[in-house]
Amino acid sequence: MSESVLLDPGSERDPAEREPHGLPVDLAGKTVGLLDISKPRGDVFLDEIARLLEAEGAAVARFKKPTFTRPAPTGLRQEIAEQCDLVLEGLAD
């Protein structure tokens, strides 16, 4: 039996042990946050993801980082956490 290892992309020097959250069986009635990190064409990718999620019955909330060179501001992360059941971050160039 193989073991999966998930890495936290944060910048923690001594990462905390965390149990991954389970994925929902159904997206209907869930709010999915889409975070655009402000790289070129990321919005194009997320537009298509939004269309697919909405077809599955999910509500979509869009967010955008001020710049891709820095982590999302604390206020933005809190807003996403308060409004969304799940979040996807869109990367593109």
Biopython code that builds the backbone (N, CA, C, O; Angstrom):
import numpy as np
from Bio.PDB.StructureBuilder import StructureBuilder

atoms = [
    (1, "MET", "N", (0.847, -1.176, 0.000)),
    (1, "MET", "CA", (0.000, 0.000, 0.000)),
    (1, "MET", "C", (0.892, 1.238, 0.000)),
    (1, "MET", "O", (1.815, 1.335, 0.809)),
    (2, "SER", "N", (0.626, 2.183, -0.898)),
    (2, "SER", "CA", (1.438, 3.407, -0.973)),
    (2, "SER", "C", (0.828, 4.499, -0.101)),
    (2, "SER", "O", (-0.375, 4.509, 0.163)),
    (3, "GLU", "N", (1.667, 5.396, 0.329)),
    (3, "GLU", "CA", (1.232, 6.508, 1.169)),
    (3, "GLU", "C", (1.343, 7.793, 0.373)),
    (3, "GLU", "O", (2.345, 8.024, -0.303)),
    (4, "SER", "N", (0.309, 8.638, 0.449)),
    (4, "SER", "CA", (0.335, 9.930, -0.226)),
    (4, "SER", "C", (0.868, 10.982, 0.729)),
    (4, "SER", "O", (0.558, 10.972, 1.921)),
    (5, "VAL", "N", (1.661, 11.878, 0.202)),
    (5, "VAL", "CA", (2.176, 12.980, 0.990)),
    (5, "VAL", "C", (1.701, 14.270, 0.343)),
    (5, "VAL", "O", (1.943, 14.503, -0.841)),
    (6, "LEU", "N", (1.021, 15.112, 1.124)),
    (6, "LEU", "CA", (0.574, 16.417, 0.635)),
    (6, "LEU", "C", (1.477, 17.475, 1.233)),
    (6, "LEU", "O", (1.721, 17.479, 2.439)),
    (7, "LEU", "N", (1.970, 18.364, 0.404)),
    (7, "LEU", "CA", (2.834, 19.434, 0.868)),
    (7, "LEU", "C", (2.064, 20.739, 0.919)),
    (7, "LEU", "O", (1.317, 21.072, -0.001)),
    (8, "ASP", "N", (2.251, 21.468, 1.998)),
    (8, "ASP", "CA", (1.630, 22.777, 2.166)),
    (8, "ASP", "C", (2.521, 23.789, 1.456)),
    (8, "ASP", "O", (3.706, 23.887, 1.774)),
    (9, "PRO", "N", (1.974, 24.549, 0.496)),
    (9, "PRO", "CA", (2.817, 25.497, -0.238)),
    (9, "PRO", "C", (3.175, 26.749, 0.563)),
    (9, "PRO", "O", (3.822, 27.655, 0.039)),
    (10, "GLY", "N", (2.763, 26.802, 1.814)),
    (10, "GLY", "CA", (3.091, 27.960, 2.651)),
    (10, "GLY", "C", (4.580, 28.020, 2.947)),
    (10, "GLY", "O", (5.333, 27.119, 2.579)),
    (11, "SER", "N", (4.990, 29.068, 3.602)),
    (11, "SER", "CA", (6.415, 29.271, 3.852)),
    (11, "SER", "C", (6.800, 28.918, 5.289)),
    (11, "SER", "O", (7.736, 29.496, 5.841)),
    (12, "GLU", "N", (6.095, 27.989, 5.881)),
    (12, "GLU", "CA", (6.402, 27.603, 7.248)),
    (12, "GLU", "C", (7.749, 26.890, 7.302)),
    (12, "GLU", "O", (8.003, 25.984, 6.509)),
    (13, "ARG", "N", (8.598, 27.287, 8.216)),
    (13, "ARG", "CA", (9.893, 26.623, 8.380)),
    (13, "ARG", "C", (9.733, 25.284, 9.088)),
    (13, "ARG", "O", (10.485, 24.346, 8.822)),
    (14, "ASP", "N", (8.767, 25.193, 9.979)),
    (14, "ASP", "CA", (8.473, 23.965, 10.701)),
    (14, "ASP", "C", (6.988, 23.674, 10.493)),
    (14, "ASP", "O", (6.168, 24.022, 11.344)),
    (15, "PRO", "N", (6.627, 23.034, 9.363)),
    (15, "PRO", "CA", (5.210, 22.874, 9.026)),
    (15, "PRO", "C", (4.436, 22.088, 10.088)),
    (15, "PRO", "O", (4.931, 21.110, 10.648)),
    (16, "ALA", "N", (3.229, 22.536, 10.342)),
    (16, "ALA", "CA", (2.345, 21.865, 11.295)),
    (16, "ALA", "C", (1.739, 20.635, 10.629)),
    (16, "ALA", "O", (1.461, 20.641, 9.430)),
    (17, "GLU", "N", (1.540, 19.598, 11.404)),
    (17, "GLU", "CA", (0.852, 18.406, 10.908)),
    (17, "GLU", "C", (-0.634, 18.719, 10.827)),
    (17, "GLU", "O", (-1.228, 19.183, 11.800)),
    (18, "ARG", "N", (-1.236, 18.465, 9.669)),
    (18, "ARG", "CA", (-2.663, 18.722, 9.494)),
    (18, "ARG", "C", (-3.291, 17.547, 8.762)),
    (18, "ARG", "O", (-2.677, 16.942, 7.884)),
    (19, "GLU", "N", (-4.501, 17.240, 9.130)),
    (19, "GLU", "CA", (-5.270, 16.242, 8.396)),
    (19, "GLU", "C", (-5.951, 16.939, 7.223)),
    (19, "GLU", "O", (-6.569, 17.987, 7.415)),
    (20, "PRO", "N", (-5.856, 16.387, 6.014)),
    (20, "PRO", "CA", (-6.543, 17.023, 4.887)),
    (20, "PRO", "C", (-8.060, 16.942, 5.063)),
    (20, "PRO", "O", (-8.588, 15.966, 5.596)),
    (21, "HIS", "N", (-8.735, 17.971, 4.612)),
    (21, "HIS", "CA", (-10.194, 17.983, 4.635)),
    (21, "HIS", "C", (-10.705, 17.043, 3.561)),
    (21, "HIS", "O", (-10.112, 16.930, 2.489)),
    (22, "GLY", "N", (-11.797, 16.378, 3.850)),
    (22, "GLY", "CA", (-12.415, 15.524, 2.842)),
    (22, "GLY", "C", (-13.099, 16.366, 1.778)),
    (22, "GLY", "O", (-13.563, 17.473, 2.051)),
    (23, "LEU", "N", (-13.155, 15.840, 0.577)),
    (23, "LEU", "CA", (-13.837, 16.544, -0.512)),
    (23, "LEU", "C", (-15.321, 16.226, -0.479)),
    (23, "LEU", "O", (-15.708, 15.111, -0.130)),
    (24, "PRO", "N", (-16.159, 17.193, -0.839)),
    (24, "PRO", "CA", (-17.601, 16.919, -0.845)),
    (24, "PRO", "C", (-17.957, 15.953, -1.973)),
    (24, "PRO", "O", (-17.327, 15.945, -3.030)),
    (25, "VAL", "N", (-18.966, 15.153, -1.725)),
    (25, "VAL", "CA", (-19.429, 14.204, -2.738)),
    (25, "VAL", "C", (-20.142, 14.952, -3.855)),
    (25, "VAL", "O", (-20.087, 14.547, -5.016)),
    (26, "ASP", "N", (-20.809, 16.043, -3.502)),
    (26, "ASP", "CA", (-21.638, 16.789, -4.444)),
    (26, "ASP", "C", (-21.350, 18.283, -4.275)),
    (26, "ASP", "O", (-21.209, 18.762, -3.150)),
    (27, "LEU", "N", (-21.262, 19.010, -5.371)),
    (27, "LEU", "CA", (-21.001, 20.448, -5.314)),
    (27, "LEU", "C", (-22.275, 21.287, -5.224)),
    (27, "LEU", "O", (-22.211, 22.485, -4.947)),
    (28, "ALA", "N", (-23.417, 20.671, -5.452)),
    (28, "ALA", "CA", (-24.683, 21.417, -5.403)),
    (28, "ALA", "C", (-24.840, 22.080, -4.049)),
    (28, "ALA", "O", (-24.715, 21.434, -3.008)),
    (29, "GLY", "N", (-25.115, 23.380, -4.074)),
    (29, "GLY", "CA", (-25.323, 24.131, -2.852)),
    (29, "GLY", "C", (-24.046, 24.596, -2.165)),
    (29, "GLY", "O", (-24.112, 25.301, -1.157)),
    (30, "LYS", "N", (-22.895, 24.219, -2.686)),
    (30, "LYS", "CA", (-21.619, 24.649, -2.111)),
    (30, "LYS", "C", (-21.166, 25.938, -2.783)),
    (30, "LYS", "O", (-21.495, 26.196, -3.941)),
    (31, "THR", "N", (-20.411, 26.739, -2.048)),
    (31, "THR", "CA", (-19.806, 27.935, -2.628)),
    (31, "THR", "C", (-18.320, 27.652, -2.830)),
    (31, "THR", "O", (-17.593, 27.339, -1.887)),
    (32, "VAL", "N", (-17.896, 27.769, -4.071)),
    (32, "VAL", "CA", (-16.496, 27.534, -4.419)),
    (32, "VAL", "C", (-15.849, 28.874, -4.720)),
    (32, "VAL", "O", (-16.307, 29.606, -5.597)),
    (33, "GLY", "N", (-14.797, 29.194, -4.005)),
    (33, "GLY", "CA", (-14.050, 30.417, -4.257)),
    (33, "GLY", "C", (-12.993, 30.164, -5.308)),
    (33, "GLY", "O", (-12.276, 29.164, -5.253)),
    (34, "LEU", "N", (-12.895, 31.062, -6.258)),
    (34, "LEU", "CA", (-11.856, 30.990, -7.288)),
    (34, "LEU", "C", (-10.921, 32.170, -7.074)),
    (34, "LEU", "O", (-11.327, 33.326, -7.194)),
    (35, "LEU", "N", (-9.673, 31.871, -6.759)),
    (35, "LEU", "CA", (-8.683, 32.907, -6.478)),
    (35, "LEU", "C", (-7.764, 33.082, -7.677)),
    (35, "LEU", "O", (-7.000, 32.182, -8.028)),
    (36, "ASP", "N", (-7.848, 34.238, -8.292)),
    (36, "ASP", "CA", (-6.968, 34.620, -9.395)),
    (36, "ASP", "C", (-5.720, 35.241, -8.764)),
    (36, "ASP", "O", (-5.824, 36.217, -8.020)),
    (37, "ILE", "N", (-4.551, 34.688, -9.053)),
    (37, "ILE", "CA", (-3.344, 35.215, -8.416)),
    (37, "ILE", "C", (-2.734, 36.382, -9.180)),
    (37, "ILE", "O", (-1.646, 36.845, -8.838)),
    (38, "SER", "N", (-3.415, 36.854, -10.199)),
    (38, "SER", "CA", (-2.999, 38.025, -10.983)),
    (38, "SER", "C", (-1.880, 37.736, -11.975)),
    (38, "SER", "O", (-1.107, 38.632, -12.314)),
    (39, "LYS", "N", (-1.787, 36.497, -12.442)),
    (39, "LYS", "CA", (-0.858, 36.187, -13.522)),
    (39, "LYS", "C", (-1.630, 36.305, -14.834)),
    (39, "LYS", "O", (-2.848, 36.126, -14.856)),
    (40, "PRO", "N", (-0.931, 36.603, -15.916)),
    (40, "PRO", "CA", (-1.618, 36.738, -17.206)),
    (40, "PRO", "C", (-2.427, 35.495, -17.575)),
    (40, "PRO", "O", (-1.951, 34.366, -17.451)),
    (41, "ARG", "N", (-3.634, 35.722, -18.022)),
    (41, "ARG", "CA", (-4.575, 34.711, -18.512)),
    (41, "ARG", "C", (-5.141, 33.793, -17.432)),
    (41, "ARG", "O", (-5.867, 32.850, -17.748)),
    (42, "GLY", "N", (-4.824, 34.049, -16.172)),
    (42, "GLY", "CA", (-5.426, 33.265, -15.101)),
    (42, "GLY", "C", (-6.929, 33.409, -15.079)),
    (42, "GLY", "O", (-7.647, 32.458, -14.773)),
    (43, "ASP", "N", (-7.414, 34.613, -15.408)),
    (43, "ASP", "CA", (-8.851, 34.847, -15.441)),
    (43, "ASP", "C", (-9.530, 34.026, -16.523)),
    (43, "ASP", "O", (-10.670, 33.597, -16.343)),
    (44, "VAL", "N", (-8.858, 33.799, -17.636)),
    (44, "VAL", "CA", (-9.423, 32.991, -18.730)),
    (44, "VAL", "C", (-9.626, 31.555, -18.255)),
    (44, "VAL", "O", (-10.674, 30.955, -18.496)),
    (45, "PHE", "N", (-8.624, 31.012, -17.583)),
    (45, "PHE", "CA", (-8.709, 29.668, -17.025)),
    (45, "PHE", "C", (-9.850, 29.582, -16.005)),
    (45, "PHE", "O", (-10.657, 28.653, -16.043)),
    (46, "LEU", "N", (-9.910, 30.563, -15.092)),
    (46, "LEU", "CA", (-10.927, 30.528, -14.048)),
    (46, "LEU", "C", (-12.334, 30.758, -14.588)),
    (46, "LEU", "O", (-13.299, 30.267, -14.002)),
    (47, "ASP", "N", (-12.475, 31.494, -15.695)),
    (47, "ASP", "CA", (-13.791, 31.653, -16.327)),
    (47, "ASP", "C", (-14.354, 30.285, -16.724)),
    (47, "ASP", "O", (-15.535, 30.007, -16.513)),
    (48, "GLU", "N", (-13.510, 29.451, -17.290)),
    (48, "GLU", "CA", (-13.947, 28.114, -17.718)),
    (48, "GLU", "C", (-14.240, 27.229, -16.507)),
    (48, "GLU", "O", (-15.218, 26.481, -16.510)),
    (49, "ILE", "N", (-13.410, 27.307, -15.484)),
    (49, "ILE", "CA", (-13.651, 26.536, -14.261)),
    (49, "ILE", "C", (-14.977, 26.969, -13.633)),
    (49, "ILE", "O", (-15.749, 26.124, -13.179)),
    (50, "ALA", "N", (-15.249, 28.270, -13.603)),
    (50, "ALA", "CA", (-16.507, 28.779, -13.051)),
    (50, "ALA", "C", (-17.702, 28.212, -13.813)),
    (50, "ALA", "O", (-18.694, 27.804, -13.209)),
    (51, "ARG", "N", (-17.603, 28.189, -15.130)),
    (51, "ARG", "CA", (-18.695, 27.651, -15.952)),
    (51, "ARG", "C", (-18.959, 26.189, -15.596)),
    (51, "ARG", "O", (-20.111, 25.784, -15.445)),
    (52, "LEU", "N", (-17.895, 25.398, -15.464)),
    (52, "LEU", "CA", (-18.044, 23.979, -15.135)),
    (52, "LEU", "C", (-18.620, 23.777, -13.730)),
    (52, "LEU", "O", (-19.467, 22.908, -13.524)),
    (53, "LEU", "N", (-18.167, 24.567, -12.782)),
    (53, "LEU", "CA", (-18.670, 24.450, -11.409)),
    (53, "LEU", "C", (-20.146, 24.820, -11.324)),
    (53, "LEU", "O", (-20.924, 24.145, -10.649)),
    (54, "GLU", "N", (-20.528, 25.894, -12.009)),
    (54, "GLU", "CA", (-21.925, 26.324, -11.995)),
    (54, "GLU", "C", (-22.819, 25.271, -12.645)),
    (54, "GLU", "O", (-23.965, 25.093, -12.231)),
    (55, "ALA", "N", (-22.315, 24.580, -13.647)),
    (55, "ALA", "CA", (-23.081, 23.500, -14.288)),
    (55, "ALA", "C", (-23.313, 22.342, -13.316)),
    (55, "ALA", "O", (-24.261, 21.574, -13.480)),
    (56, "GLU", "N", (-22.455, 22.217, -12.314)),
    (56, "GLU", "CA", (-22.600, 21.176, -11.288)),
    (56, "GLU", "C", (-23.432, 21.649, -10.098)),
    (56, "GLU", "O", (-23.599, 20.913, -9.126)),
    (57, "GLY", "N", (-23.956, 22.880, -10.170)),
    (57, "GLY", "CA", (-24.827, 23.392, -9.117)),
    (57, "GLY", "C", (-24.120, 24.176, -8.032)),
    (57, "GLY", "O", (-24.739, 24.526, -7.028)),
    (58, "ALA", "N", (-22.843, 24.459, -8.208)),
    (58, "ALA", "CA", (-22.098, 25.231, -7.210)),
    (58, "ALA", "C", (-22.274, 26.726, -7.460)),
    (58, "ALA", "O", (-22.420, 27.169, -8.600)),
    (59, "ALA", "N", (-22.257, 27.488, -6.377)),
    (59, "ALA", "CA", (-22.169, 28.941, -6.482)),
    (59, "ALA", "C", (-20.676, 29.272, -6.553)),
    (59, "ALA", "O", (-19.860, 28.608, -5.913)),
    (60, "VAL", "N", (-20.327, 30.279, -7.318)),
    (60, "VAL", "CA", (-18.921, 30.642, -7.490)),
    (60, "VAL", "C", (-18.709, 32.069, -6.983)),
    (60, "VAL", "O", (-19.452, 32.987, -7.328)),
    (61, "ALA", "N", (-17.690, 32.225, -6.167)),
    (61, "ALA", "CA", (-17.278, 33.551, -5.691)),
    (61, "ALA", "C", (-15.867, 33.795, -6.227)),
    (61, "ALA", "O", (-14.984, 32.953, -6.065)),
    (62, "ARG", "N", (-15.659, 34.947, -6.864)),
    (62, "ARG", "CA", (-14.363, 35.254, -7.473)),
    (62, "ARG", "C", (-13.578, 36.212, -6.582)),
    (62, "ARG", "O", (-14.133, 37.141, -5.996)),
    (63, "PHE", "N", (-12.276, 35.961, -6.497)),
    (63, "PHE", "CA", (-11.358, 36.784, -5.720)),
    (63, "PHE", "C", (-10.091, 36.980, -6.533)),
    (63, "PHE", "O", (-9.775, 36.168, -7.402)),
    (64, "LYS", "N", (-9.356, 38.066, -6.252)),
    (64, "LYS", "CA", (-8.120, 38.323, -6.987)),
    (64, "LYS", "C", (-7.078, 38.911, -6.049)),
    (64, "LYS", "O", (-7.346, 39.862, -5.315)),
    (65, "LYS", "N", (-5.889, 38.330, -6.087)),
    (65, "LYS", "CA", (-4.776, 38.883, -5.324)),
    (65, "LYS", "C", (-4.306, 40.161, -5.999)),
    (65, "LYS", "O", (-4.413, 40.286, -7.219)),
    (66, "PRO", "N", (-3.783, 41.123, -5.225)),
    (66, "PRO", "CA", (-3.283, 42.350, -5.838)),
    (66, "PRO", "C", (-2.061, 42.098, -6.725)),
    (66, "PRO", "O", (-1.861, 42.813, -7.707)),
    (67, "THR", "N", (-1.252, 41.107, -6.400)),
    (67, "THR", "CA", (-0.062, 40.775, -7.183)),
    (67, "THR", "C", (0.299, 39.316, -6.963)),
    (67, "THR", "O", (0.068, 38.772, -5.883)),
    (68, "PHE", "N", (0.862, 38.684, -7.976)),
    (68, "PHE", "CA", (1.249, 37.287, -7.827)),
    (68, "PHE", "C", (2.566, 37.129, -7.065)),
    (68, "PHE", "O", (2.927, 36.014, -6.686)),
    (69, "THR", "N", (3.278, 38.217, -6.838)),
    (69, "THR", "CA", (4.596, 38.136, -6.217)),
    (69, "THR", "C", (4.549, 38.014, -4.694)),
    (69, "THR", "O", (5.579, 37.772, -4.065)),
    (70, "ARG", "N", (3.389, 38.176, -4.105)),
    (70, "ARG", "CA", (3.268, 38.119, -2.643)),
    (70, "ARG", "C", (2.080, 37.222, -2.264)),
    (70, "ARG", "O", (1.161, 37.028, -3.059)),
    (71, "PRO", "N", (2.113, 36.679, -1.038)),
    (71, "PRO", "CA", (0.945, 35.911, -0.577)),
    (71, "PRO", "C", (-0.308, 36.788, -0.535)),
    (71, "PRO", "O", (-0.223, 38.014, -0.464)),
    (72, "ALA", "N", (-1.450, 36.145, -0.580)),
    (72, "ALA", "CA", (-2.712, 36.887, -0.472)),
    (72, "ALA", "C", (-2.759, 37.611, 0.864)),
    (72, "ALA", "O", (-2.378, 37.041, 1.887)),
    (73, "PRO", "N", (-3.222, 38.861, 0.873)),
    (73, "PRO", "CA", (-3.336, 39.598, 2.133)),
    (73, "PRO", "C", (-4.250, 38.870, 3.126)),
    (73, "PRO", "O", (-5.173, 38.158, 2.730)),
    (74, "THR", "N", (-3.984, 39.058, 4.394)),
    (74, "THR", "CA", (-4.755, 38.397, 5.450)),
    (74, "THR", "C", (-6.244, 38.654, 5.301)),
    (74, "THR", "O", (-7.045, 37.729, 5.436)),
    (75, "GLY", "N", (-6.627, 39.883, 5.028)),
    (75, "GLY", "CA", (-8.048, 40.208, 4.878)),
    (75, "GLY", "C", (-8.706, 39.424, 3.752)),
    (75, "GLY", "O", (-9.845, 38.977, 3.886)),
    (76, "LEU", "N", (-7.999, 39.256, 2.651)),
    (76, "LEU", "CA", (-8.532, 38.492, 1.522)),
    (76, "LEU", "C", (-8.679, 37.027, 1.901)),
    (76, "LEU", "O", (-9.692, 36.409, 1.574)),
    (77, "ARG", "N", (-7.704, 36.464, 2.573)),
    (77, "ARG", "CA", (-7.780, 35.065, 3.007)),
    (77, "ARG", "C", (-8.948, 34.863, 3.966)),
    (77, "ARG", "O", (-9.650, 33.855, 3.889)),
    (78, "GLN", "N", (-9.159, 35.818, 4.870)),
    (78, "GLN", "CA", (-10.278, 35.711, 5.804)),
    (78, "GLN", "C", (-11.615, 35.798, 5.076)),
    (78, "GLN", "O", (-12.543, 35.050, 5.385)),
    (79, "GLU", "N", (-11.712, 36.695, 4.124)),
    (79, "GLU", "CA", (-12.947, 36.840, 3.340)),
    (79, "GLU", "C", (-13.273, 35.540, 2.605)),
    (79, "GLU", "O", (-14.423, 35.103, 2.591)),
    (80, "ILE", "N", (-12.266, 34.930, 1.998)),
    (80, "ILE", "CA", (-12.468, 33.668, 1.291)),
    (80, "ILE", "C", (-12.930, 32.586, 2.263)),
    (80, "ILE", "O", (-13.878, 31.856, 1.976)),
    (81, "ALA", "N", (-12.267, 32.482, 3.407)),
    (81, "ALA", "CA", (-12.611, 31.462, 4.403)),
    (81, "ALA", "C", (-14.042, 31.629, 4.914)),
    (81, "ALA", "O", (-14.728, 30.637, 5.160)),
    (82, "GLU", "N", (-14.491, 32.862, 5.075)),
    (82, "GLU", "CA", (-15.838, 33.120, 5.581)),
    (82, "GLU", "C", (-16.919, 32.829, 4.551)),
    (82, "GLU", "O", (-18.015, 32.401, 4.913)),
    (83, "GLN", "N", (-16.630, 33.053, 3.277)),
    (83, "GLN", "CA", (-17.652, 32.953, 2.233)),
    (83, "GLN", "C", (-17.712, 31.608, 1.526)),
    (83, "GLN", "O", (-18.728, 31.285, 0.911)),
    (84, "CYS", "N", (-16.642, 30.813, 1.599)),
    (84, "CYS", "CA", (-16.532, 29.650, 0.712)),
    (84, "CYS", "C", (-16.414, 28.324, 1.446)),
    (84, "CYS", "O", (-15.853, 28.237, 2.538)),
    (85, "ASP", "N", (-16.961, 27.295, 0.810)),
    (85, "ASP", "CA", (-16.806, 25.929, 1.308)),
    (85, "ASP", "C", (-15.513, 25.310, 0.782)),
    (85, "ASP", "O", (-14.885, 24.493, 1.456)),
    (86, "LEU", "N", (-15.130, 25.703, -0.415)),
    (86, "LEU", "CA", (-13.925, 25.201, -1.095)),
    (86, "LEU", "C", (-13.273, 26.364, -1.815)),
    (86, "LEU", "O", (-13.921, 27.378, -2.077)),
    (87, "VAL", "N", (-11.992, 26.226, -2.139)),
    (87, "VAL", "CA", (-11.321, 27.267, -2.921)),
    (87, "VAL", "C", (-10.361, 26.629, -3.916)),
    (87, "VAL", "O", (-9.679, 25.652, -3.606)),
    (88, "LEU", "N", (-10.320, 27.195, -5.107)),
    (88, "LEU", "CA", (-9.360, 26.815, -6.140)),
    (88, "LEU", "C", (-8.539, 28.041, -6.487)),
    (88, "LEU", "O", (-9.069, 29.146, -6.603)),
    (89, "GLU", "N", (-7.255, 27.838, -6.649)),
    (89, "GLU", "CA", (-6.368, 28.932, -7.004)),
    (89, "GLU", "C", (-5.930, 28.715, -8.445)),
    (89, "GLU", "O", (-5.441, 27.640, -8.794)),
    (90, "GLY", "N", (-6.104, 29.741, -9.288)),
    (90, "GLY", "CA", (-5.805, 29.606, -10.705)),
    (90, "GLY", "C", (-4.438, 30.189, -11.048)),
    (90, "GLY", "O", (-4.162, 31.360, -10.786)),
    (91, "LEU", "N", (-3.591, 29.351, -11.638)),
    (91, "LEU", "CA", (-2.286, 29.769, -12.084)),
    (91, "LEU", "C", (-2.241, 29.713, -13.603)),
    (91, "LEU", "O", (-2.738, 28.756, -14.196)),
    (92, "ALA", "N", (-1.672, 30.691, -14.225)),
    (92, "ALA", "CA", (-1.554, 30.668, -15.687)),
    (92, "ALA", "C", (-0.508, 31.674, -16.125)),
    (92, "ALA", "O", (-0.184, 32.607, -15.390)),
    (93, "ASP", "N", (0.003, 31.487, -17.289)),
    (93, "ASP", "CA", (0.931, 32.426, -17.929)),
    (93, "ASP", "C", (0.689, 32.445, -19.412)),
    (93, "ASP", "O", (1.367, 33.172, -20.139)),
]
sb = StructureBuilder()
sb.init_structure("model")
sb.init_model(0)
sb.init_chain("A")
sb.init_seg("    ")
for serial, (resi, resn, name, xyz) in enumerate(atoms, 1):
    if name == "N":
        sb.init_residue(resn, " ", resi, " ")
    sb.init_atom(name, np.array(xyz, "f"), 0.0, 1.0, " ", f" {name:<3s}", serial, name[0])
structure = sb.get_structure()
